[in-house]
Amino acid sequence: MTPDHDRSRSPGDRTLLSDLVRGHRLAAGLTQAELAGRAGVGVRTVRDLERGRATRPQRTTVELLADALGLTGDERREFVTTARPAPADPGPRGPAPDDPGTPIALPPPVPLVGRDRDVAEVSDLIGAYPVVSLVGLAGVGKSALALTVAHSVAARYPAGVAGVLVGEGSDAADVLAASAAVFGVSRLADLSCRLAGRPALLLVDAVERAPG
């Protein structure tokens, strides 16, 4: 038995999740593209799950894949709990009035209709890659989608979630200065101290205005 199929791993192990996705897909006689098409997610999402590269798939993505695989009963419960394990109980906690949670320097999300799968897929990509770009024709809703995704994943980024809008004629220095400012520092050199090793998320809108 190879390490890739070692079933002795813990339930939250991402290799075990990759085994489950691949095993159920093969049992259903589906290719990665066919499973992605049935679930309404990107084929890259399926590929990254099977390779163990997507470590925290969104609940919506997990449910869509379970539906596409026809999982029910114990099989479905195993699939969902492996992909989205319940957090460990930290024990009793007292009130934390000084804990503000993730600071979000973004406008509220706008209502989206019929975009749940898009939100789930982009959320998964953000979890797997340091930079994700949304490309499309003007007016298709890229900014609204990005804003909704940023709010939905904010809990992953304790150092904060913020956004900048690139203006016409902006250059790299303008964008970098604005990016530092939205995280509360005046100089880019101070940003690492501000973040203190914690992850943060930056939404940069209208980047085509400053291709440099």
C-alpha positions, 0 to 999 in steps of 0.5 A: 500500500502506497503512502497516498492511500494510507487510510490510517491518517486523521479525518482532517488530513488533506491526503485522505480528502484527495483519496475520497474525491478521487475514489468516489469519482472513479467509482462513479466512472467520471473524469475530472472534467465530467465531475466538475461539469456536474458539480458546476465548479472549475475543473481546477478545483477538482484537480487541486482537491485530488492533489491535496492542494486545496486545503479548505474547500468551501462548504458550498463546493463540498456539497456540490461535489457530494451531489454530483457524486450521488453521495448519501447517508454515511458516505456523504457524512464522511465526505463532508466531515473530512472536507470540512472537519469541525473545529476542535473544542477549545474549552470554556472561554470568557467574553472577549470585548476587546477582540474586534475580529477581522477588520474589514475595510471594504464596502458591504457586499452587493446581492448576487443572484445565481452566483453561489458556484462562482463565489465558492470556486473563487473562494477555493482559489484564494485558499490555494493561490497567493494571487487570483485574477478575475478577467472578463468583459466590463459590466459582467460583475467582476467587482461585485463577485470579488467583493462578495468573496472577500467578505465570505473569506474574511475570517481566514485573514486576521490581519485584515481585509481591505481594497484599493481602486486603481485610478486612471494613470496610476503607476506602481508607486501609487498602487503600493502607497494606497495598499499600505494606507488601507492597512493603516501604515504610511510606508510600505516598509512598515507593512510587515510589522503591521501584519506581524506574520498574520495573513491579510487579503487585499482586493485590487479593483480596476488593475487594467488601468495601470498595467505596469 
